[in-house]
Amino acid sequence: MLNFPLIHPDILRVLGRAGHGSQILIADGNYPFRTTLGANAELVSLNLSPGIVSATDVLAALAAAVPIEAAAVMAYATEGPYAMAEDPPIWGEFRDILAAGGFTEPMEQMERFAFYDAGRGRDVALAVATAEQRIFGNVLLTIGVIKPD
């Protein structure tokens, strides 16, 4: 029995084989995994029904399990039908969860198609499909190192 928040066996298996510089993609219910999954990524689908499991639930479990060196989000449009005037509310939750896990750097914002390219990169070891319904609920994490005491 495990005594910490992350207990999913497939996620633990992938993380156990990942290392410094490996990446983890957590994506919302709108993410096109079928056409953007990288060759080295293992897809774990946690999208049971709308909103269950959320991207923030997954991020919280992962932030408690691995050191995070970098985090990137998909930038929102500032023009057109999906334009937004300010950061999506979920980003504030991402920041809070990351800070609780010890990561306090700014999240990098990547243009949509650049984010898809990064999400299919060779360093992505794990891709988690969530049922997140909030828009821009995608985050790409880079695993850091555990520093010696």
C-alpha positions as CSV (number, residue, x, y, z in Angstrom):
1,M,0.0,0.0,0.0
2,L,1.3,3.5,-0.9
3,N,1.1,6.3,1.6
4,F,1.0,9.4,-0.6
5,P,-1.5,10.9,-3.0
6,L,-0.4,9.2,-6.3
7,I,-1.5,5.6,-6.4
8,H,-2.3,5.0,-10.1
9,P,-0.2,2.0,-11.1
10,D,0.4,2.9,-14.8
11,I,1.4,6.5,-13.9
12,L,3.8,5.2,-11.2
13,R,5.3,2.7,-13.6
14,V,6.0,5.4,-16.2
15,L,7.3,7.9,-13.6
16,G,9.6,5.1,-12.2
17,R,11.3,4.9,-15.6
18,A,11.4,8.6,-16.3
19,G,14.1,10.9,-15.1
20,H,15.5,14.4,-15.1
21,G,14.3,16.2,-18.2
22,S,11.5,13.8,-19.0
23,Q,8.2,15.5,-19.5
24,I,4.6,14.9,-18.4
25,L,1.6,16.3,-20.4
26,I,-1.6,16.8,-18.5
27,A,-4.4,17.8,-20.9
28,D,-8.0,18.8,-20.7
29,G,-11.0,17.2,-22.4
30,N,-10.5,19.1,-25.6
31,Y,-6.9,18.0,-26.2
32,P,-6.4,16.1,-29.5
33,F,-4.4,13.1,-28.3
34,R,-5.2,11.0,-31.3
35,T,-3.2,13.3,-33.6
36,T,-0.6,14.7,-31.1
37,L,0.6,11.9,-29.0
38,G,4.4,11.5,-29.1
39,A,6.2,8.3,-30.0
40,N,7.7,7.8,-26.6
41,A,4.6,8.9,-24.5
42,E,2.4,6.5,-22.7
43,L,-1.2,7.7,-22.7
44,V,-3.2,7.2,-19.5
45,S,-6.9,8.1,-19.8
46,L,-8.5,9.4,-16.7
47,N,-11.5,11.0,-18.4
48,L,-14.3,9.0,-16.8
49,S,-17.0,11.6,-17.3
50,P,-17.1,15.4,-17.8
51,G,-15.1,17.0,-15.0
52,I,-14.0,13.7,-13.5
53,V,-10.9,13.6,-13.2
54,S,-9.8,17.2,-13.4
55,A,-6.4,18.5,-14.6
56,T,-5.9,20.1,-11.2
57,D,-6.5,16.8,-9.4
58,V,-3.8,15.1,-11.6
59,L,-1.4,18.0,-11.2
60,A,-1.7,17.9,-7.4
61,A,-1.0,14.2,-7.3
62,L,2.0,14.6,-9.6
63,A,3.4,17.7,-7.9
64,A,3.5,15.7,-4.7
65,A,5.3,12.8,-6.3
66,V,8.0,14.3,-8.6
67,P,10.3,17.4,-8.5
68,I,9.2,19.9,-11.2
69,E,11.8,21.9,-13.1
70,A,9.6,23.7,-15.6
71,A,5.9,24.1,-16.5
72,A,4.4,25.4,-19.7
73,V,0.8,26.1,-20.6
74,M,-1.0,26.7,-23.9
75,A,-1.3,30.4,-24.5
76,Y,-4.8,31.7,-25.1
77,A,-5.8,33.8,-28.1
78,T,-6.0,37.5,-27.8
79,E,-8.1,37.9,-31.0
80,G,-10.8,36.0,-32.7
81,P,-13.7,33.9,-31.4
82,Y,-11.7,32.3,-28.5
83,A,-10.0,35.6,-27.4
84,M,-9.5,36.2,-23.7
85,A,-8.5,39.4,-21.9
86,E,-6.8,37.8,-19.0
87,D,-5.3,34.5,-17.9
88,P,-7.8,31.5,-17.6
89,P,-8.8,31.0,-14.0
90,I,-7.4,27.4,-14.0
91,W,-3.9,28.9,-14.4
92,G,-4.1,30.4,-10.9
93,E,-4.9,27.0,-9.6
94,F,-2.0,25.5,-11.5
95,R,0.3,28.1,-10.0
96,D,-1.0,27.4,-6.4
97,I,-0.5,23.7,-6.8
98,L,2.9,24.0,-8.3
99,A,4.0,26.4,-5.5
100,A,2.7,23.9,-2.9
101,G,5.0,21.3,-4.6
102,G,8.0,23.7,-4.4
103,F,8.0,25.1,-7.9
104,T,7.8,28.9,-7.9
105,E,9.0,29.8,-11.4
106,P,6.7,31.4,-13.9
107,M,4.8,29.1,-16.2
108,E,6.0,29.4,-19.8
109,Q,3.2,30.3,-22.3
110,M,3.4,28.5,-25.6
111,E,1.4,29.3,-28.7
112,R,-1.2,26.5,-29.4
113,F,0.5,24.7,-32.2
114,A,3.9,25.1,-30.5
115,F,2.4,23.5,-27.4
116,Y,1.1,20.6,-29.5
117,D,4.6,20.2,-31.0
118,A,6.1,20.2,-27.5
119,G,3.5,17.7,-26.3
120,R,4.5,15.3,-29.0
121,G,8.2,15.7,-28.3
122,R,10.5,12.8,-27.8
123,D,11.0,13.7,-24.1
124,V,7.3,13.3,-23.2
125,A,7.2,10.1,-21.2
126,L,3.6,10.4,-19.9
127,A,0.5,12.0,-21.3
128,V,-2.6,12.1,-19.0
129,A,-6.0,12.6,-20.6
130,T,-8.3,14.3,-18.1
131,A,-11.9,15.2,-18.3
132,E,-11.1,18.8,-17.4
133,Q,-13.9,21.0,-18.8
134,R,-12.3,24.4,-18.1
135,I,-10.6,25.9,-21.1
136,F,-6.8,26.0,-21.3
137,G,-6.5,23.2,-18.7
138,N,-3.3,21.9,-20.3
139,V,0.1,21.9,-18.7
140,L,3.4,20.4,-19.8
141,L,5.8,19.6,-16.9
142,T,9.5,18.9,-17.0
143,I,10.8,16.6,-14.3
144,G,13.6,18.1,-12.2
145,V,16.2,16.4,-9.9
146,I,16.1,15.4,-6.3
147,K,18.9,17.3,-4.7
148,P,21.1,15.6,-2.1
149,D,20.6,16.5,1.6
